[in-house]
Amino acid sequence: MLTLVVAALISLVLTGTFVQIAKRAGWGKVIRAQGPESHLTKAGTPTMGGVAFLLAALIAWAALGGAPLGPELALALLVAGSALLGLYDDSLSLARKRRKAEGLEEVQAGLGARYRLLVQGALALAFAWWAVSTGSSLFGTAWLDVPAFAFVIVGSINAFNLTDGLDGLAAGVTVIVLLFFIGSPFAAALLGALLGFLWYNGHPARVIMGGVGSEALGAAVAGLAILGGTVWYLPLVALIPVLEVLSVVAQVTYFRLTGGKRLLRMSPLHHHFELSGWSETRVTMRFYIVTALCVAYATLLRQGAA
């Protein structure tokens, strides 16, 4: 509890400071023209706020959570590596925005998908190999467990990244998901830091976490599940991020098979509900409720299996 509270207070200060710095530096979010029209008003909202809450979480965890020599050190390194990848991608997007503003030629919006997956895969395999070598198991066979854990990590990173599309959505959903892992000092620190961040990220958001935050959250949740031996509960606990990524896969597949028809009004899933008439806050709140029910049920299942 102390770790959680300290992380929340540090995050509150760091995120507020970051908002002011980001405004002065012009680190404003670039909004996709293909997205919902209502999101165009978010253009220019400070992005990359994940830097603030991740620093807060790491500081509180290192000071109070038994780090850095504990077994969660590898998890912290996985999260930091994923955050750096997301930060690099965010930086490329900001560079593109500046070049467009200056009337210069177009540059790539961010890091290409294949390169992102390559780096994510390398980070995931390194963590998976370490986890298996220290006793974590899924199928009981190392040659199956390592690629399976790596797949879970890469899938979680991209699922949480897709979930970060509405004010407070990814942060709030992750706060509820982390309650499932609350016995972990790292989870407690990250949960507290996200609460401090939500003070500024709730609708209307004054700051957006960016890929640096969302990709780190996905890595953290997957790593916590692997270390805690609860990977089989992850699709239930993180049902919303799972549905978000599945909605994109389904939309793209249906579009190609039908020659241009759409299964959903727009993907990821939260945009479909927005274009169906739900307000942004309604989508966010109902996704929170679904996540809370899933986490509660998964907790009961885990207790029954113990």
C-alpha positions in Angstrom: 0.0 0.0 0.0 2.8 2.4 0.8 4.4 1.7 -2.6 1.1 2.4 -4.3 0.4 5.7 -2.5 4.0 7.0 -3.0 3.9 6.0 -6.7 0.6 7.9 -7.1 1.9 11.0 -5.4 5.1 11.0 -7.5 3.1 10.4 -10.6 0.8 13.3 -9.8 3.7 15.7 -9.6 5.7 14.3 -12.5 2.7 14.1 -14.9 1.6 17.7 -14.0 5.2 18.9 -14.7 5.4 16.9 -17.9 2.1 18.5 -19.2 3.7 22.0 -18.8 7.0 20.9 -20.5 5.2 19.2 -23.3 3.0 22.2 -24.0 6.1 24.5 -24.3 8.0 22.0 -26.4 5.1 21.4 -28.8 4.8 17.6 -28.1 1.2 17.5 -29.4 -0.7 14.4 -30.5 -1.1 13.8 -34.2 -4.7 12.6 -34.9 -5.4 10.3 -37.8 -7.7 11.9 -40.4 -9.3 8.5 -40.8 -10.5 8.4 -37.2 -13.8 9.6 -35.8 -14.4 13.3 -36.4 -14.9 14.0 -32.7 -11.3 13.1 -32.1 -10.0 16.0 -34.3 -10.4 18.3 -31.3 -7.7 16.2 -29.5 -5.0 17.3 -31.9 -2.2 19.1 -30.1 -2.9 17.4 -26.7 0.5 16.7 -25.1 1.5 13.1 -25.8 4.2 10.7 -24.5 2.9 11.2 -20.9 3.7 7.6 -20.3 7.3 8.8 -19.5 6.0 10.5 -16.3 4.0 7.6 -14.8 6.6 5.0 -15.7 9.3 7.0 -14.0 7.1 7.4 -11.0 6.4 3.6 -10.9 10.1 2.7 -11.2 11.1 5.2 -8.5 8.6 3.9 -6.0 9.3 0.3 -6.9 13.0 0.7 -6.5 12.7 2.6 -3.2 10.0 0.6 -1.5 9.3 -2.6 -3.5 12.3 -4.6 -2.7 14.0 -3.7 -6.0 16.3 -3.7 -7.8 17.8 -7.0 -6.7 14.4 -8.9 -6.5 13.0 -11.3 -9.1 11.1 -8.5 -10.8 14.2 -6.9 -12.2 13.9 -8.7 -15.5 10.3 -7.5 -15.7 11.4 -3.9 -15.1 13.9 -4.3 -17.9 11.2 -5.7 -20.3 8.9 -2.8 -19.5 11.8 -0.2 -19.9 12.8 -1.7 -23.3 9.2 -1.7 -24.5 8.8 1.9 -23.3 11.9 3.0 -25.2 10.6 1.4 -28.4 7.3 3.2 -28.0 9.1 6.5 -27.2 11.2 6.2 -30.4 8.0 5.6 -32.4 6.3 8.6 -30.7 9.3 10.8 -31.5 9.2 9.8 -35.2 5.5 10.8 -35.3 6.3 14.2 -33.7 9.2 14.7 -36.2 6.7 14.1 -39.1 4.3 16.7 -37.6 7.0 19.3 -37.4 8.1 18.7 -41.0 4.6 19.0 -42.3 4.2 22.3 -40.3 7.3 23.6 -42.0 6.1 22.6 -45.4 8.8 20.0 -45.9 8.4 16.6 -47.5 6.5 13.8 -45.8 8.3 11.4 -43.6 7.2 8.1 -42.2 4.6 8.5 -39.5 6.4 6.1 -37.1 8.5 3.1 -36.9 7.5 0.5 -39.5 5.3 -2.4 -38.3 7.9 -5.0 -39.3 10.7 -3.3 -37.3 8.4 -2.8 -34.3 7.5 -6.5 -34.3 11.2 -7.4 -34.7 12.3 -5.4 -31.7 9.3 -6.5 -29.6 10.0 -10.1 -30.5 13.6 -9.8 -29.4 12.6 -8.3 -26.1 9.9 -10.9 -25.6 12.2 -13.8 -26.4 14.9 -12.6 -24.0 12.4 -12.3 -21.2 10.7 -15.6 -22.0 14.0 -17.4 -22.0 14.9 -15.9 -18.6 11.5 -16.7 -17.2 11.7 -20.4 -18.3 15.2 -20.7 -17.1 14.1 -19.5 -13.6 11.2 -21.9 -13.3 8.2 -20.3 -15.1 6.2 -22.8 -17.2 3.2 -23.0 -19.4 3.3 -26.3 -21.2 6.1 -27.9 -19.2 8.5 -28.0 -22.1 11.1 -25.3 -22.6 11.0 -25.4 -26.5 7.2 -24.7 -26.3 7.2 -22.4 -23.3 9.7 -19.8 -24.6 7.9 -19.1 -27.9 4.5 -19.2 -26.2 5.6 -16.7 -23.6 7.1 -14.5 -26.3 3.9 -14.6 -28.2 1.9 -13.6 -25.1 4.2 -10.6 -24.5 4.1 -9.3 -28.1 0.4 -9.8 -28.3 -0.2 -8.0 -25.0 2.1 -5.1 -26.1 0.1 -4.5 -29.2 -3.3 -5.2 -27.6 -2.8 -2.5 -24.9 -1.4 -0.1 -27.6 -4.7 -0.5 -29.6 -6.7 0.1 -26.4 -5.2 3.5 -25.9 -7.6 5.4 -28.1 -10.0 7.2 -25.7 -9.4 9.5 -22.8 -8.6 7.4 -19.8 -9.4 4.1 -21.5 -6.0 2.3 -21.5 -5.0 3.7 -18.1 -8.3 2.9 -16.4 -8.5 -0.6 -17.8 -5.0 -1.3 -16.8 -5.6 -0.1 -13.2 -8.4 -2.6 -12.9 -6.3 -5.4 -14.5 -3.4 -4.7 -12.1 -5.7 -5.5 -9.2 -5.4 -9.1 -10.2 -1.6 -8.9 -9.6 -1.7 -6.6 -6.6 0.5 -9.0 -4.5 3.4 -7.9 -6.7 5.4 -4.8 -5.6 5.9 -3.8 -9.3 2.1 -4.1 -10.0 1.4 -2.0 -6.9 3.8 0.7 -8.0 2.5 0.8 -11.6 -1.1 0.9 -10.4 -0.4 3.8 -8.1 1.5 5.7 -10.9 -1.5 5.2 -13.3 -3.9 6.6 -10.7 -1.7 9.8 -10.6 -1.7 9.9 -14.4 -5.4 9.4 -14.6 -5.8 12.7 -12.7 -4.8 14.4 -16.0 -5.8 11.7 -18.5 -9.5 11.5 -17.6 -11.9 13.0 -20.1 -11.2 15.6 -21.4 -7.6 14.5 -21.3 -4.9 17.0 -20.7 -2.2 14.5 -21.6 -2.0 11.3 -23.6 0.3 8.4 -22.7 1.5 7.6 -26.2 3.1 4.4 -27.3 5.8 4.8 -24.6 3.1 4.2 -22.0 0.7 1.8 -23.7 3.4 -0.6 -25.0 5.0 -0.6 -21.6 1.7 -1.4 -19.9 1.2 -4.4 -22.3 4.6 -5.7 -21.5 4.1 -5.2 -17.8 0.8 -7.1 -17.7 2.2 -10.0 -19.7 5.3 -10.2 -17.6 3.4 -10.2 -14.4 1.2 -13.0 -15.7 4.2 -15.1 -16.7 6.0 -14.5 -13.4 2.9 -15.2 -11.4 2.0 -18.4 -13.3 -1.4 -16.9 -14.4 -1.0 -16.7 -18.1 -4.1 -18.9 -18.7 -6.2 -16.2 -16.9 -4.8 -13.4 -19.0 -7.4 -13.6 -21.9 -10.1 -13.2 -19.2 -8.4 -10.6 -17.1 -7.4 -8.4 -20.1 -10.6 -9.2 -22.1 -11.0 -5.6 -23.4 -7.4 -5.4 -24.9 -7.9 -8.9 -26.4 -11.2 -7.8 -28.0 -9.5 -4.6 -29.3 -6.8 -6.5 -31.1 -9.3 -9.2 -32.4 -11.5 -6.5 -33.8 -8.7 -5.2 -35.9 -7.8 -8.7 -37.2 -11.5 -9.4 -38.0 -11.9 -6.0 -39.7 -8.9 -6.4 -41.9 -9.6 -10.1 -42.7 -13.3 -9.4 -43.6 -12.3 -6.3 -45.7 -9.9 -8.4 -47.8 -12.2 -11.4 -48.2 -15.2 -9.3 -49.2 -13.4 -6.9 -51.5 -13.8 -3.8 -49.4 -16.8 -4.4 -47.1 -16.5 -3.6 -43.4 -17.5 -5.9 -40.5 -17.4 -3.0 -38.0 -18.1 0.7 -38.5 -14.4 1.2 -37.5 -11.7 -0.6 -35.7 -10.4 -0.9 -33.0 -13.6 -1.9 -31.1 -14.0 1.4 -29.1 -14.3 3.3 -32.4 -17.1 1.0 -33.5 -19.1 1.9 -30.4 -18.4 5.6 -30.8 -19.7 5.6 -34.4 -22.7 3.6 -33.2 -23.8 6.6 -31.1 -22.1 5.9 -27.7 -20.3 8.9 -26.2 -16.6 8.6 -25.4 -17.2 8.5 -21.7 -19.9 5.8 -22.1 -17.6 3.6 -24.0 -14.8 4.1 -21.4 -17.1 3.5 -18.4 -18.6 0.3 -19.8 -15.2 -1.1 -20.7 -14.2 -0.4 -17.1 -17.3 -2.4 -15.9 -16.5 -5.3 -18.2 -12.9 -5.4 -17.0 -13.9 -5.2 -13.4 -16.3 -8.2 -13.8 -13.7 -10.2 -15.6 -11.0 -9.5 -13.0 -13.4 -10.4 -10.2 -14.3 -13.7 -11.9 -10.7 -14.5 -12.7 -9.8 -13.9 -9.0 -12.5 -16.3 -7.9 -11.3 -18.9 -10.4 -7.8 -18.6 -9.1 -8.8 -18.9 -5.5 -10.9 -22.0 -6.3 -7.9 -23.6 -8.1 -5.5 -22.8 -5.2 
